Amino acid sequence: MKVKRAIIPAGGYGTRFMPATKSIPKEMFPIGDAPVIFHVVDELVRSGIKEIIIIVSNEKGAIQEFFSEDEMKEQFLLSRGKHSAVKRMRDIVKMAKFSFVYTKQPFGNGGCLLAAEHLVEDEPFIVVWADEIFLTDGSRPRVEQCLAVYEKYEMPVISAVRIENPNDRARYGMARLLQFNGEENIWLVDEIVEKPKSGMEPSIYATHGAYVLTSDFFKALRKTKKGKGGELWLADAINNLKKRHQILACLIKEGRYLDCGVPDAYFLSSIEYALSTCDIKERKELKKKIKKLLRVY
């Protein structure tokens, strides 16, 4: 069965970015000339997803507004000849069929998914995070690669990325992977260790970022015990799902993961995105400016 729906959890408080997130959702922070969540949606749409469910909270009205029509603003811009700006606004609204649901207890990056269960019904779906971007240089988008694996084997699939810096591995769900069916970039998930202590990670690969799940995932989620902070975590639910299904990892070889969920990573991701999207001349100028700043500090 073809996957046509995606869920984007975006209901958190963004406490790491306080006080900025008191008024601006972190998902709306700019990367280039568009908010982070736009880049997430763009990857889904380029991968063939037609329906997108965004889980928000009462404080996240700006996200819903961004993906909705705004006639008053459009008329104001048109009256000033800003036709290209209006076209882009309208194109964003038409990217997909958007639905918005409000997060409710139990909280956590797994618990919030229950708010979207009634919209998924009995069909497979994909979950991606609202504060992360994955750039693939010249190859298919990460989401498209994962969907292709699901369509081939009809088994749950998680994107897997190599975490080069050992110090960064404590931030992710690190996986022990086994060979599967003679495939080169498709592995069987044997175990996921969430945020392991340094030196205790089962491999150099994180199963993280994009999750193609079957509808019975919600049964596993409901049977999952609350974890850290009394919240329900996706990694724990997936380990429960693994008792029902084999789960595959799609190794994304060519690409760069941009974490926009914590301040220092967001700052570096902004620079990396700028460098990756400008032309050669602009890139040289930007590098000069960065080097000049580094000499000052």
N, C-alpha and C positions, 0 to 999 in steps of 0.2 A: 504494500500500500504506500502510495506517495505521501510524503510529509508536506502539508500545506500550511500548518499553523506554527507560530512561534510564541513563546512566552518570555517577556523581559521583566524580571523583578526590578522595581525601581522605587520601593516604598520605604527604604531605610532613612534614618535621620541624618546621615553624613556627619557624624560627630567628630571625625578626624579633621574636618574642614571648618568647624565652628570657629568664629561666629559667622563666616561667610554664608554657610548653609542655613542660617536662620531665615534668610530671605530668598536665596537662590539654590535650588536643588543641585547637588554636585553633578548630576547627569546632564545639567544644562551648562556646565562650565565649557568654555570654548576650546576646541582643538582646531587650529586653522580658523576658518571663517564659519564654522558650524559647531553646535554643541556636541558633546561626546556621544549622546544617545542617537543623534542623527547618523553618525558613522556606523553605529551598531545596526540600526535599521537598514542602512544602505547595503551593508554586507548581506543581511538576510534577503533583501529584495533582489540583489544581484545573484543570489543563490536559488531563486525561484520561489521563495516564500510569498504567499499572497495575503495571509491574514496574520495580524500581529496583535497579541494581547499584552498590554502593559499594566503591570501591577503597581499602583501608586498608593500614597497615603494622602490625608487631608491637606498636608503641607506642600504637595507636589502638583498644584494646579498649573504651574508653568509648563509642565511636560505635556499635559493634555491640550493646553492652548497652542503649543508649538505645532502639534500635528492636527489642528482643527482649523477650519476656515475663520477668517477675520475680515468680514466685509468692510467694516469701518476703516480699518488700517489700509486695506487695499484701495478703497476709494480715495483716501488721503494721498497715497503714493501716486495713484494714477493722475490725480489733479496736478501733480508736480512733475509729471512726465517720467516717473520711475517705473516704466513698463517691465524692464528686465527683473527688477526686484519683486514685482507682483507675480510675474511668471514663476519665479523660483519658489515663492510662498505657495502658489497653487500646486506646483509640481510635488512639493513635500507632502501636502495633504493627500495627493493622489498616489503616493508611493505604494500604499497597501490599504487594506481594510483594517482600520484600527478599532480596537475595543479597549476600554479602561475599566479595571476593577480595583476595589480598595482592599488593601491588606487587612487581615484580622488575625486574632490569636488562633493557634500558637504562632509566635513570631519566629524569626530565623530565616535563613535563605532557602530552607526546605519548607517550613511551615507556611510561608507566604504563598506558595504555589497552590495551596488548597483553595484559595480565593478564585482561581481560574479553572478549577476542575470541571465545573458545569459547562464551560465553553469548549472544552477539549472533547468531551463525550468519549467515544470508544476508538478514537483515532490516535495515531502516533503524533508526536509534537517535538519541537526542539526548544531548549532553554538556553538563553545566552544572557550574560550579565550586562547591565546598563552602563558600567563605568570602566569597560575594557574595550580596546580596539585591537584587532589582529590584521596587520598588513601583510599581504602576499604579493611579492614582486613578480608580476608576469604570469604567475600560476593561478589556478582556480582559488576562489575564496575558501577560507577554512570551513565555513558552514557547508558550502557546496561539496567539499571533499568528504565531510562527515555524512551528508545525506546520501552520497553515492555508495558509501559503505553500507549504510542501512538498507538501501534499496537492493543491494546485492545479496545480503545475508538475512535481512529482516530481524536483526537483533539490536538491542540498545547499543549506542555508540557514544564514546566520549572523545573529544579531541585531546591529543597528547602533545606536549611540547617539551623540548629539552631545556632544562634549567642549568645554565652553565655555571653560574656563581653558587658555590655550596652554601653561602650565607643566605641566599634567597630561598632555598628549598624549604625552610621552616615556615614559609608563608603559604604553602600550597598543599594539596593532596597529592603526595608522591606515590607512585604505583609500582608494584612488581608486575612485570609484563612477561607473558609466555608466547612462544611462537604459535602461529595459527594458520593452518591450512596452506603452508608454504608461501604465505603472503610476505611482501617486503615491508609495507607501510601499515599493515593491519596486525594488531596484536591482541591477545586475550588478556583481560584484566584478571590477575590472580588475587591481588590485594591492594587496597588504597589506605595509606596511612596519612591521616589528616594532620598537617603541620608538625612533622616529626622533629625531634631534637636533632641538632647538628651531629652528623655521623651515623644517624640511625635510619636515614631514608633508605627504602628498599631499592631505589634506582635513581637515575638522574632525570627521570621523566615525570612530569606532573600531568595527571589526567584532570584537565581543567579548562573551563571557558565555554565549551559548546557541548550540549548533552542531548542526543536524540533518544527519546524515551517512548516506551509503549504505554498504552493507557492503564495497564495494570500496575504501573509505577505508583499510582495513588493508593493502591491496597498496601504496598510495601511502606509507603510514607505514613499511613495511618497506624501501622504496626510498629513504627520506629519510636523508640523512647526519646524523650527530650534529653538534650545534651548540655553542653556548656551554656551557662547563663539561663538555664531553664527553657532554651529555645530548641527548635527542630531544625536539624542541619541536613542539607542535601547529601553530603558525603555519607552520613549514617544511613540515610534512606537508600542510597545506591548500594551500600554493602548489604542491606536487607534484600534489595531487588536481586542481587547476585545469587541469593539462595534459590530464586525462581528461574533466573535466566543466566546464561553466559553473557558477559558484557565485553564488547570490543573497544579497543582504543585505536583511533585513526591518528597515526603519527604525522604531524604537519611539519615537513622538513624545511620548506622554503617559506620564510615569513618572519615577522617581528611582532612580538607581543608588547602592546603599550598599555601599561597599568595606569589608570587615571583615578584610582580609588583612594590613594593616600597622597599628601601634599608633595613630598619629595619626588615620588614616581610621576605624579601629574606634571610637575615642572619639567622633568627630563623627557617625558612623553611629548610634551608640547614642542620641545626643541627637535626631537627626532622626527616628529611628523612634519615640521617645517622643512627640515633638511631633505626628507624623502619626497616632498611634493614640489619643491621649487626646481627651476632649471639649473643647469650647470653654473651659469654666471651668477645667479642669485645665491646658489649654494656656497660658492667661493666667498662672496661678500659676507654672508651670514657667518661662515666659519671664521673669517677675519675678525668680525665683531665679537664673537664668542672668545677667541684667543686674547683679544685686547682686554676684555673684561676679566679674564682669568689672571692676566698679568697685574691688573690693578689690585685684585684681592688675593 
